Amino acid sequence: MVARAYTVAFEGIEARLVEVQCALAPGMPGFAIVGLPDKAVSEARERVRAALAALSIALPSKKITINLSPADLPKEGSHFDLPIALALLAAIDILPKEEVEASVAIGELSLDGRLVAVAGALPAAMAAAEEDRSLICPAACGAEAAWVGAVTVHAPASLTEAIRHFTGQSPLPAARPGEVTAAAAARDLRDVKGQEKAKRALEIAAAGRHHLLMVGAPGSGKSMLAARLPGILPPLSPAEALETSMIQSLSGLIREGGISRSRPFCEPHHTASMAAIVGGGRGAKPGEISLAHNGVLFMDEFPEFPRAVLETLRQPIETGEVVVARANAHVRYPCRFLLVAAANPCKCGYLGDASRACARVPACGEDYLGRISGPLMDRFDLRIEVPPVAYADLDLPATGEDSTTVAARVQAARTRQAERFANLPGIRVNAEAEGSVLEQIATPDAEGRAMLSRVAERFGLSARGYHRVLRVARTIADLDGAETVRAPHVAEAVAYRLSLRAGQ
């Protein structure tokens, strides 16, 4: 007689159902796990054996075989401990087989029988809901998994509690979702003295999710500006919060089951590897670009990143997803992020200051920014120079609008876009519009079209550059509350495109 339990194996943010089969056969006593397990899964037999011994449950003197089906799917992680233990307990008639088969289980066992938290509770709950089964997970994961309202989640703290639940001695109540974590106090735009053009560029970038490149001398405020971008972005919608939380759950970043409605802000160091940025490594885990999904990816000292890392950003920026291909894994992660890059104008950083610049000016600036390839530079909708702020200006009182005022305009622009694209799946903001949709929503008036034609002829705009100008102009029109794109909107969009005199 074969006893069955169910668990999941992760492929990207998807959780695939895995059937855990347990068979007892006469012969030399042994405990084997088959079905393409990794080292952590293979070691589960020792953890299960010790946990059962701690509960005074003796294993039968038979050959125990655990099969993880489908057998050709790689199984990785310690969350297979609990389903293996449940299948084994059902096989020796301690637990009712029907009850065990009606649930999906994840959890790591300690040697004394306690259940330890594991990553991926949220995707596992989604998979259980699709299969119309309940979910059994450690108590530390219950609040996280309970956010999926379509599934009943039971969260025992130990294997003993799980046994009492399945046998009906002490049924566990359904877990309740954790609290929505409050957003950290956002930094205010009024803290930035001067830099009005950069503030305007931040507003446009936030409204339409347009990628932004800032170039300026050290200390000009590039990092300070980028840190204030989350404060003007609208909160995550429920659908976006779930998407973002699925990736954070796989990475073990959800604390105490709380889901945040604030947008992610990731700022990897320029020494980060390709696997850390794009994803990969052992188990093909999500990288920083996926952790920044629906949020901001800030890359300071942009030219200092390895060339290979920078070039791998090109395809994710265009498609909004990244495919991590490895010898034993081929997974897909979403990565619709807002890229904000900051760079010095040259290696020494003082290209525009004759008293402080190095002897290689201006060649050093061309060499330094030349590390950013033309195709990658072409993907930045907004490019601005951030001049240094004079010391005398730092003593002046704060000027300009605060983050709350700017955030209200951004929210209004995002609302217009949500209404515009309500019937177009896959498009949420202007930066994602293309083809006939872009022509329909962003065709400028006659004066604006004539201006754009002259710019395209004079500066040799690429087709991508031409379309990106239209997208930015549409966002500027949304911020102004205009129904159509007019010449002033096109002029401002072109100014951001040509400000660095880079390849278009």
QUIVENVEN-V643307 format. One record per backbone hydrogen bond with DSSP energy under -1.0 kcal/mol. NH is the residue of the N-H (numbers start at 1). CO is the residue of the C=O. E is the energy in kcal/mol with one decimal. If there is no record, write none. Layout:
# QUIVENVEN-V643307
nh/co/e
NH/CO/E
NH/CO/E
This chain:
# QUIVENVEN-V643307
nh/co/e
3/22/-2.3
5/20/-2.1
7/18/-2.6
9/16/-2.3
11/14/-3.0
14/11/-1.8
16/9/-3.2
18/7/-3.1
19/69/-2.8
20/5/-3.3
21/67/-2.9
22/3/-2.7
23/65/-2.3
25/63/-2.0
30/62/-1.4
32/64/-2.8
34/66/-3.2
38/75/-1.6
42/38/-2.5
43/39/-2.1
44/41/-1.3
45/42/-1.0
47/43/-1.4
48/44/-3.2
49/45/-2.3
50/46/-2.3
51/47/-2.4
52/48/-2.5
53/49/-2.0
54/50/-2.0
56/53/-1.6
57/52/-2.9
62/60/-2.3
63/25/-3.0
64/30/-2.9
65/23/-2.4
66/32/-3.0
67/21/-2.6
68/34/-2.0
69/19/-2.9
73/70/-1.4
75/36/-2.4
81/78/-1.5
82/107/-2.3
84/80/-2.0
85/81/-2.4
86/82/-2.6
87/83/-2.5
88/84/-2.2
89/85/-2.5
90/86/-2.2
91/87/-1.9
92/88/-1.5
93/90/-1.3
94/89/-2.7
95/89/-1.2
100/96/-1.8
101/97/-2.4
103/100/-1.4
104/134/-2.9
105/6/-3.2
106/136/-2.4
107/79/-1.2
108/116/-1.6
110/114/-2.7
113/110/-1.7
115/157/-2.3
116/108/-3.3
120/249/-1.5
124/120/-1.9
125/121/-2.2
126/122/-1.9
127/123/-2.2
128/124/-2.3
129/125/-2.2
130/126/-2.0
131/127/-1.4
132/129/-1.1
133/128/-2.6
134/102/-1.6
135/152/-2.6
136/104/-3.1
137/154/-2.1
139/156/-1.3
141/138/-1.9
145/141/-2.5
146/142/-2.1
147/144/-1.4
148/145/-1.8
149/147/-1.2
151/148/-1.5
154/135/-2.9
159/113/-3.1
162/158/-1.6
163/159/-2.4
164/160/-2.5
165/161/-1.9
166/162/-2.3
167/163/-2.2
170/164/-1.9
175/153/-3.3
178/143/-1.5
191/188/-1.5
192/189/-1.7
199/195/-2.1
200/196/-2.2
201/197/-2.2
202/198/-2.2
203/199/-2.1
204/200/-2.3
205/201/-2.7
206/202/-2.6
207/203/-2.1
208/204/-2.0
209/205/-1.5
210/205/-1.1
212/339/-2.6
213/382/-2.5
214/341/-2.9
215/384/-2.2
216/343/-2.1
220/217/-1.7
225/221/-2.3
226/222/-2.4
227/223/-2.2
228/225/-1.1
229/226/-1.5
232/229/-1.7
236/261/-3.6
241/237/-3.1
242/238/-1.9
243/239/-2.1
244/240/-2.7
245/241/-2.3
246/242/-1.9
247/243/-1.3
248/244/-2.1
249/245/-2.6
250/246/-1.8
251/247/-1.4
252/249/-1.2
253/248/-3.0
258/255/-2.0
266/296/-2.7
272/269/-2.0
277/273/-1.8
278/274/-3.1
280/285/-2.3
284/281/-2.0
285/280/-1.8
288/276/-2.2
289/277/-2.5
291/287/-2.2
292/288/-1.5
293/290/-1.7
294/336/-2.6
295/292/-2.7
296/264/-2.8
297/338/-2.5
298/266/-3.1
299/340/-2.5
302/342/-3.0
304/301/-1.7
305/302/-1.4
310/306/-2.1
311/307/-2.4
312/308/-1.4
313/310/-1.1
314/311/-1.2
317/313/-2.2
318/314/-1.3
319/315/-2.5
320/316/-2.5
322/333/-2.8
324/331/-2.9
326/329/-4.0
331/324/-2.3
333/322/-2.8
335/320/-2.9
337/335/-1.5
338/295/-2.4
340/297/-2.6
341/212/-2.9
342/299/-2.0
343/214/-2.2
353/350/-1.2
356/353/-1.3
357/353/-2.0
361/358/-1.1
364/360/-1.5
366/362/-1.5
367/363/-2.4
368/364/-2.4
369/365/-2.4
370/366/-1.1
371/368/-1.5
372/369/-1.6
377/373/-2.8
378/374/-2.2
379/376/-1.4
380/377/-1.6
382/211/-2.2
383/496/-1.7
384/213/-2.6
386/215/-3.1
406/402/-1.8
407/403/-3.0
408/404/-1.6
409/405/-1.4
410/406/-2.4
411/407/-2.7
412/408/-2.1
413/409/-2.3
414/410/-2.6
415/411/-2.3
416/412/-1.9
417/413/-1.9
418/414/-2.5
419/415/-2.1
420/416/-2.1
421/417/-2.5
424/421/-1.8
427/424/-1.5
431/208/-1.4
432/429/-1.6
433/430/-1.6
437/434/-1.2
439/435/-1.9
440/436/-2.0
441/437/-2.0
442/438/-2.3
445/485/-1.5
449/445/-2.8
450/446/-2.2
451/447/-2.1
452/448/-2.3
453/449/-2.0
454/450/-2.0
455/451/-2.2
456/452/-2.4
457/453/-2.1
458/454/-2.6
459/455/-2.8
460/456/-1.1
466/462/-2.7
467/463/-2.1
468/464/-2.3
469/465/-2.0
470/466/-1.7
471/467/-2.1
472/468/-2.3
473/469/-2.6
474/470/-2.2
475/471/-1.9
476/472/-2.5
477/473/-2.2
478/474/-1.9
479/475/-2.3
480/476/-1.5
482/477/-2.8
490/486/-1.9
491/487/-2.8
492/488/-2.0
493/489/-2.1
494/490/-2.6
495/491/-2.0
496/492/-1.6
497/493/-1.2
498/494/-2.0
501/498/-1.5
